[in-house]
Amino acid sequence: MRRLPGVAAALTTALALLLTGCAGDGDRGEDGTIRLSFQSLAWQKESVDANKQLVREWNAAHPDIQVDYVQGSWDNVHDQLLTSFEGGEAPDIIHDASDDLADFAYGGYLADLRSLLPDRLTGDIPRRSWETTTFGDGVYGVPFLQEPKVLIANTKILESSGVRIPTPAKPWSWPEFRQVTEKLTEKGTYGVAWPLKEPVSVTLNLGLSAGGRLFHRGGDGKVTIRFGEGDGVMPGTVRDQVNSDGSAARSALGMGGSDTLPGFFGGKYAMVPLGFSYRQQVVEQAPEGFEWTVLPAPAGSGGLAQGVSPQTLSVAEDSPHKKEAVRFIDFLLRPANMVRLARGDWMLPTGTAALADPSLHTEKNGWAAGTALARALRPAPAQSVRGYPEWKDKVATPALQEYYSGAIDTEELRKRLVEDGNRVLARYQR
């Protein structure tokens, strides 16, 4: 198999996992018991607790197939998995995100699950979600949690301004959103803070609402980059808010999502576009009496459409117990269990049965506002594009950072994303 880049960076972490037996080999014990290793990337306490409890419930009901919980980390999962794959010590069941699977799927490291998945599971999760884990003719993961971008807003500032409050049925358009942020801006308060330290995914995913695609696959299967009118709506709005209107905080452009919360709580920003799961941090960190609400992201010609890269569960190709691994995944993703995982991560389940659970439709903490967006979620535009990581790191990230700061104009952004980008993708599609 082709050796992928980045092995050395994760060698120390991966070897530590291997030496402590974290990446099990899935072999039978002396008593004939099958042992499977499940590497989870859950990190919030509620999520870790939910995952561990489900493993305990499985083990109690299946004495002949025991699952060992392994704690992984989002910070280094790609390189850690790569090292374990190449060392023949990969976990049997792998928690990851769909936008990280392409190289592993094409490289032969993940099992094609088409002949292993039960009808209940394939029928419960919509086709658009399965598209995020489909590479070539195979399906290499089960998408189970997804996270829309939403606007988390200061209720008092919003209501006192007199602006129209958007709903999923009647969201703000991008031009209206720009006008609203101007109206919300006053001395000491910006209408919005865009945390764009990592600008690429949010630009691509929210760009779908205005009909942007950027990546276009031809009849020969090859992908090219084209920057159309729809691709410029979302980034153009942000650039104007920062550089023309003064309604978006320039300092936030270099921030991550969590970095904006102190300013949000302090009234410095009226709204912050964040992933749906950030609600947990708001609940835990907001000062007493702080009132906040969840609003849909702006809509364009594509309506509320936005791209997502769901969290996934995959099976290692080298696992000797693929059927048993998929049985565990099926258990983990039963509707009631999927709800437990979703609530633990403060995200949305992909399964239609789980999504209908009443606990996900309560107004408290914005659950209903997010659930209403589920039908509009689509695969992230670059989901299956080989060479995307290099394009993102070397081309798109610096170009977008300069664009949002006002250092380059739209024409220069288009040139760099398209011309430089297509040169990168061409190397992966020879």
C-alpha positions as CSV (number, residue, x, y, z in Angstrom):
1,M,0.0,0.0,0.0
2,R,1.1,3.6,-0.7
3,R,2.8,5.2,2.3
4,L,1.1,8.4,3.3
5,P,2.8,11.5,4.7
6,G,3.0,12.4,8.3
7,V,4.1,9.1,9.9
8,A,7.0,10.5,11.8
9,A,5.0,13.2,13.5
10,A,2.8,10.7,15.3
11,L,5.3,7.9,15.9
12,T,5.8,8.6,19.6
13,T,2.1,8.8,20.4
14,A,1.3,5.7,18.3
15,L,4.1,3.6,19.8
16,A,2.9,4.5,23.3
17,L,-0.5,3.2,22.4
18,L,0.8,0.0,20.9
19,L,3.2,-0.7,23.8
20,T,0.4,-0.4,26.3
21,G,-1.9,-2.7,24.3
22,C,-4.3,0.1,23.3
23,A,-4.7,-1.1,19.8
24,G,-5.9,-4.6,20.2
25,D,-5.4,-7.3,17.6
26,G,-8.9,-8.7,17.9
27,D,-7.7,-12.2,18.5
28,R,-9.6,-14.8,20.6
29,G,-8.6,-15.4,24.2
30,E,-7.7,-18.7,25.6
31,D,-11.3,-19.3,26.5
32,G,-12.4,-18.6,22.9
33,T,-13.7,-15.1,23.7
34,I,-13.3,-12.6,20.8
35,R,-11.7,-9.3,22.0
36,L,-12.3,-6.2,19.9
37,S,-10.7,-2.8,20.5
38,F,-12.8,0.3,20.0
39,Q,-10.9,3.5,19.8
40,S,-13.2,6.4,20.7
41,L,-12.4,10.1,20.2
42,A,-15.1,11.2,22.7
43,W,-13.6,14.0,24.9
44,Q,-16.4,15.8,26.7
45,K,-17.2,14.1,30.0
46,E,-20.8,13.4,29.1
47,S,-19.7,11.8,25.8
48,V,-17.0,9.7,27.3
49,D,-19.4,8.5,30.0
50,A,-22.0,7.6,27.4
51,N,-19.5,5.7,25.3
52,K,-18.0,3.8,28.2
53,Q,-21.4,2.9,29.6
54,L,-22.5,1.5,26.2
55,V,-19.4,-0.6,26.0
56,R,-20.2,-2.0,29.5
57,E,-23.7,-2.8,28.4
58,W,-22.5,-4.6,25.3
59,N,-19.9,-6.6,27.3
60,A,-22.5,-7.6,29.9
61,A,-24.8,-8.9,27.2
62,H,-22.1,-10.5,25.0
63,P,-19.7,-12.5,27.1
64,D,-18.3,-14.2,24.0
65,I,-17.5,-10.9,22.2
66,Q,-15.8,-8.4,24.6
67,V,-15.0,-4.8,23.6
68,D,-12.0,-2.9,25.0
69,Y,-12.5,0.9,25.2
70,V,-9.5,2.8,23.9
71,Q,-9.3,6.6,24.4
72,G,-8.0,8.4,21.3
73,S,-7.7,12.1,20.6
74,W,-8.9,14.4,17.8
75,D,-5.6,16.3,18.0
76,N,-3.5,13.5,16.4
77,V,-5.9,10.9,15.2
78,H,-4.9,10.9,11.5
79,D,-1.2,10.3,12.1
80,Q,-1.8,8.0,15.0
81,L,-4.1,5.8,12.9
82,L,-1.7,5.8,9.9
83,T,1.1,4.6,12.1
84,S,-1.1,1.8,13.6
85,F,-2.4,0.8,10.2
86,E,1.1,0.5,8.8
87,G,2.3,-1.4,11.9
88,G,-0.6,-3.9,11.7
89,E,-1.9,-2.8,15.1
90,A,-5.0,-0.8,14.2
91,P,-8.0,-0.8,16.5
92,D,-10.8,-3.0,15.2
93,I,-13.5,-0.3,15.5
94,I,-12.3,3.2,14.6
95,H,-14.0,6.5,15.5
96,D,-13.1,9.4,13.2
97,A,-14.7,12.0,10.9
98,S,-15.8,11.5,7.3
99,D,-13.4,14.1,5.9
100,D,-10.4,12.2,7.3
101,L,-11.3,8.9,5.7
102,A,-10.5,9.3,2.0
103,D,-6.8,8.5,2.1
104,F,-7.4,5.5,4.5
105,A,-10.2,4.2,2.3
106,Y,-8.3,4.5,-1.0
107,G,-5.2,3.2,0.7
108,G,-6.9,-0.1,1.6
109,Y,-6.8,0.4,5.4
110,L,-10.5,0.4,6.0
111,A,-13.0,-2.4,5.4
112,D,-15.7,-1.9,2.8
113,L,-18.9,-2.3,4.9
114,R,-21.5,-2.8,2.2
115,S,-21.9,-6.5,2.7
116,L,-21.7,-6.3,6.5
117,L,-24.1,-3.6,7.5
118,P,-27.6,-4.6,8.6
119,D,-30.6,-3.3,6.7
120,R,-31.9,-1.6,9.8
121,L,-28.8,0.7,10.0
122,T,-28.6,1.4,6.3
123,G,-32.3,2.2,6.1
124,D,-32.3,4.5,9.1
125,I,-29.5,6.8,8.0
126,P,-30.3,9.0,5.0
127,R,-28.5,8.5,1.7
128,R,-27.0,12.0,1.8
129,S,-25.2,11.0,5.0
130,W,-23.9,7.7,3.5
131,E,-22.5,9.8,0.7
132,T,-20.0,11.2,3.2
133,T,-18.4,7.8,3.7
134,T,-18.6,6.5,0.2
135,F,-15.4,6.5,-1.7
136,G,-15.3,4.9,-5.2
137,D,-17.7,1.9,-5.0
138,G,-17.3,1.2,-1.3
139,V,-18.7,2.4,2.0
140,Y,-15.9,2.8,4.6
141,G,-17.7,4.2,7.7
142,V,-21.0,4.7,9.4
143,P,-21.9,8.4,9.8
144,F,-23.6,8.8,13.1
145,L,-23.2,12.4,14.5
146,Q,-23.3,15.7,12.7
147,E,-22.9,19.3,13.6
148,P,-24.5,22.3,11.8
149,K,-23.1,25.8,12.1
150,V,-25.5,28.1,14.0
151,L,-25.6,31.6,15.2
152,I,-25.4,31.8,19.0
153,A,-26.8,35.2,19.9
154,N,-27.0,37.5,22.9
155,T,-30.8,37.6,23.5
156,K,-30.9,41.0,25.2
157,I,-28.9,42.7,22.5
158,L,-30.9,41.1,19.7
159,E,-34.3,42.0,21.1
160,S,-33.4,45.5,22.1
161,S,-32.2,46.2,18.6
162,G,-35.6,45.6,17.0
163,V,-34.2,43.5,14.2
164,R,-36.3,40.6,12.8
165,I,-35.5,37.4,14.6
166,P,-34.8,34.6,12.0
167,T,-36.3,31.1,12.2
168,P,-35.5,28.0,10.1
169,A,-38.7,28.7,8.2
170,K,-37.7,32.3,7.6
171,P,-33.9,32.7,8.0
172,W,-31.9,35.8,7.2
173,S,-30.5,36.1,3.7
174,W,-26.9,36.9,3.4
175,P,-27.6,40.6,2.5
176,E,-30.0,40.9,5.4
177,F,-27.5,39.3,7.8
178,R,-25.0,41.9,6.8
179,Q,-27.5,44.7,7.4
180,V,-28.5,43.2,10.8
181,T,-24.9,43.0,12.0
182,E,-24.5,46.7,11.1
183,K,-27.6,47.5,13.2
184,L,-26.3,45.5,16.1
185,T,-22.9,47.3,16.1
186,E,-22.6,50.2,18.5
187,K,-19.9,51.5,20.8
188,G,-18.3,48.5,22.6
189,T,-20.2,45.9,20.6
190,Y,-19.7,44.3,17.3
191,G,-22.6,42.7,15.5
192,V,-20.7,39.5,14.9
193,A,-17.4,37.8,15.6
194,W,-16.2,35.3,13.0
195,P,-13.7,32.8,14.6
196,L,-11.7,32.0,11.4
197,K,-8.4,30.6,12.7
198,E,-9.2,27.6,10.5
199,P,-11.2,29.3,7.7
200,V,-11.5,26.6,5.0
201,S,-14.2,24.2,6.2
202,V,-16.6,27.0,7.4
203,T,-16.2,28.9,4.1
204,L,-16.9,25.8,2.0
205,N,-19.7,24.4,4.2
206,L,-21.6,27.7,4.6
207,G,-21.0,28.5,0.9
208,L,-23.4,25.8,0.0
209,S,-26.3,28.0,1.2
210,A,-25.5,30.4,-1.7
211,G,-25.1,27.7,-4.3
212,G,-21.3,27.6,-3.9
213,R,-19.6,24.3,-4.7
214,L,-16.0,25.1,-5.7
215,F,-15.1,21.5,-6.3
216,H,-16.7,19.9,-9.5
217,R,-16.3,16.3,-10.5
218,G,-16.4,15.6,-14.2
219,G,-17.6,12.6,-16.1
220,D,-14.1,11.1,-15.9
221,G,-14.3,11.2,-12.1
222,K,-11.6,13.9,-11.9
223,V,-12.2,17.0,-9.8
224,T,-11.5,20.5,-10.8
225,I,-11.9,23.8,-8.9
226,R,-14.1,26.6,-10.3
227,F,-15.0,29.7,-8.4
228,G,-18.5,30.8,-9.3
229,E,-20.8,33.6,-8.2
230,G,-22.2,31.5,-5.4
231,D,-18.7,30.7,-4.0
232,G,-18.1,34.4,-3.3
233,V,-21.3,35.2,-1.3
234,M,-20.4,33.9,2.1
235,P,-16.7,35.0,2.1
236,G,-17.6,38.3,0.5
237,T,-20.1,39.0,3.2
238,V,-17.6,38.3,5.9
239,R,-14.9,40.4,4.2
240,D,-17.3,43.4,3.9
241,Q,-18.4,43.0,7.6
242,V,-14.7,43.2,8.7
243,N,-13.3,45.7,6.3
244,S,-16.1,47.9,5.0
245,D,-18.8,47.9,7.7
246,G,-16.8,47.5,10.8
247,S,-19.6,45.2,12.1
248,A,-17.3,42.1,12.5
249,A,-14.4,42.1,14.9
250,R,-11.1,41.9,13.1
251,S,-9.4,40.4,16.1
252,A,-11.7,37.4,16.0
253,L,-10.3,36.3,12.6
254,G,-7.4,34.6,14.3
255,M,-9.5,33.0,17.0
256,G,-10.9,29.5,17.5
257,G,-14.5,29.2,18.5
258,S,-13.8,28.9,22.2
259,D,-11.7,32.0,22.1
260,T,-14.7,34.2,21.3
261,L,-16.8,33.1,24.2
262,P,-15.4,35.5,26.9
263,G,-16.1,38.4,24.6
264,F,-19.5,37.1,23.8
265,F,-20.4,36.8,27.4
266,G,-19.1,40.3,28.1
267,G,-21.3,41.8,25.4
268,K,-18.4,42.6,23.0
269,Y,-20.0,40.5,20.3
270,A,-23.8,40.2,19.7
271,M,-23.5,37.0,17.7
272,V,-20.9,34.3,17.1
273,P,-21.2,31.6,14.3
274,L,-20.2,28.3,16.0
275,G,-20.7,24.6,15.7
276,F,-23.8,23.3,17.4
277,S,-21.9,21.5,20.1
278,Y,-20.5,24.8,21.5
279,R,-23.8,25.2,23.3
280,Q,-22.4,23.0,26.0
281,Q,-19.5,25.4,26.7
282,V,-22.0,28.3,26.7
283,V,-24.2,26.5,29.3
284,E,-21.2,25.7,31.4
285,Q,-19.3,29.0,31.1
286,A,-21.9,31.7,30.7
287,P,-22.2,34.1,33.7
288,E,-25.4,33.8,35.8
289,G,-28.3,35.5,34.2
290,F,-26.8,35.6,30.7
291,E,-29.5,35.1,28.1
292,W,-28.7,33.5,24.8
293,T,-30.4,31.9,21.8
294,V,-29.7,29.7,18.8
295,L,-30.5,31.0,15.3
296,P,-30.0,29.4,11.9
297,A,-27.1,30.5,9.7
298,P,-28.0,32.8,6.8
299,A,-29.6,31.3,3.7
300,G,-29.1,32.0,0.0
301,S,-30.2,30.5,-3.3
302,G,-29.5,27.0,-1.8
303,G,-31.7,27.7,1.2
304,L,-30.3,26.6,4.6
305,A,-28.0,24.0,3.0
306,Q,-24.7,23.6,4.6
307,G,-21.9,21.0,4.4
308,V,-21.1,18.7,7.3
309,S,-18.4,16.0,7.9
310,P,-20.1,13.6,10.2
311,Q,-18.4,11.6,12.9
312,T,-18.0,8.1,11.8
313,L,-17.4,4.5,12.9
314,S,-15.2,2.3,10.7
315,V,-13.7,-1.2,10.8
316,A,-10.0,-1.8,10.1
317,E,-9.4,-3.9,7.0
318,D,-6.9,-6.0,8.9
319,S,-9.4,-6.9,11.7
320,P,-10.0,-10.6,11.8
321,H,-13.5,-10.1,13.3
322,K,-15.2,-7.6,10.9
323,K,-18.7,-9.1,11.4
324,E,-18.4,-8.9,15.1
325,A,-17.1,-5.3,14.9
326,V,-20.1,-4.3,12.8
327,R,-22.5,-6.0,15.3
328,F,-21.1,-3.8,18.0
329,I,-21.4,-0.7,15.8
330,D,-25.1,-1.7,15.1
331,F,-25.6,-1.9,18.9
332,L,-23.9,1.4,19.5
333,L,-26.1,3.1,16.9
334,R,-29.5,1.7,17.9
335,P,-31.9,4.7,18.0
336,A,-32.0,5.0,21.8
337,N,-28.2,4.7,22.0
338,M,-27.6,7.1,19.2
339,V,-29.6,9.7,21.1
340,R,-27.4,9.1,24.1
341,L,-24.3,9.7,22.1
342,A,-25.8,12.8,20.4
343,R,-26.8,14.3,23.7
344,G,-23.4,13.4,25.2
345,D,-21.7,15.3,22.4
346,W,-24.3,18.0,22.1
347,M,-24.7,17.2,18.4
348,L,-27.3,15.8,16.0
349,P,-27.7,12.1,15.2
350,T,-27.8,11.1,11.6
351,G,-30.4,8.4,12.1
352,T,-34.0,9.4,11.4
353,A,-35.4,7.4,14.3
354,A,-33.0,9.0,16.8
355,L,-33.6,12.4,15.3
356,A,-37.3,12.1,16.1
357,D,-36.6,11.6,19.8
358,P,-38.6,14.2,21.8
359,S,-35.5,15.1,23.9
360,L,-33.9,16.6,20.8
361,H,-36.9,18.8,20.0
362,T,-37.0,20.8,23.3
363,E,-36.5,24.6,23.2
364,K,-34.1,24.3,26.1
365,N,-30.5,25.1,25.1
366,G,-31.4,25.4,21.5
367,W,-32.0,21.7,20.7
368,A,-35.1,22.3,18.6
369,A,-33.4,25.1,16.6
370,G,-30.6,22.8,15.6
371,T,-32.8,19.7,14.9
372,A,-34.8,21.8,12.5
373,L,-31.7,22.2,10.3
374,A,-31.0,18.5,9.9
375,R,-32.8,18.1,6.6
376,A,-30.6,20.9,5.1
377,L,-27.3,19.2,5.9
378,R,-25.3,18.0,3.0
379,P,-21.9,16.3,2.5
380,A,-19.1,18.8,2.8
381,P,-18.0,19.9,-0.7
382,A,-14.5,18.5,-0.4
383,Q,-15.6,15.3,1.2
384,S,-14.1,12.8,-1.3
385,V,-11.5,15.0,-3.0
386,R,-8.0,13.5,-2.9
387,G,-5.4,16.2,-2.3
388,Y,-7.8,18.3,-0.3
389,P,-5.6,18.4,2.8
390,E,-2.7,19.8,0.9
391,W,-4.9,22.3,-1.0
392,K,-6.4,23.4,2.3
393,D,-3.1,23.8,4.1
394,K,-0.9,25.2,1.3
395,V,-3.4,27.1,-0.8
396,A,-6.8,27.8,0.7
397,T,-5.9,28.7,4.3
398,P,-3.4,31.4,3.6
399,A,-5.5,32.8,0.7
400,L,-8.6,33.0,2.8
401,Q,-6.8,34.5,5.8
402,E,-5.4,37.3,3.5
403,Y,-8.8,37.8,1.9
404,Y,-10.8,38.1,5.1
405,S,-8.2,40.5,6.5
406,G,-8.5,42.7,3.4
407,A,-5.0,42.1,2.1
408,I,-6.2,40.6,-1.2
409,D,-9.3,41.2,-3.3
410,T,-11.8,38.7,-4.7
411,E,-10.1,38.3,-8.0
412,E,-6.8,37.4,-6.4
413,L,-8.6,35.0,-4.1
414,R,-10.2,33.3,-7.1
415,K,-6.9,33.0,-8.9
416,R,-5.1,31.4,-6.0
417,L,-7.9,29.0,-5.1
418,V,-8.4,27.9,-8.6
419,E,-5.1,28.1,-10.4
420,D,-2.9,27.0,-7.5
421,G,-5.5,24.6,-6.3
422,N,-5.9,22.8,-9.6
423,R,-2.2,22.3,-9.8
424,V,-2.3,20.6,-6.4
425,L,-5.3,18.4,-7.3
426,A,-3.8,17.4,-10.6
427,R,-0.9,15.6,-8.8
428,Y,-3.4,13.3,-7.1
429,Q,-5.4,12.5,-10.2
430,R,-2.8,11.4,-12.7
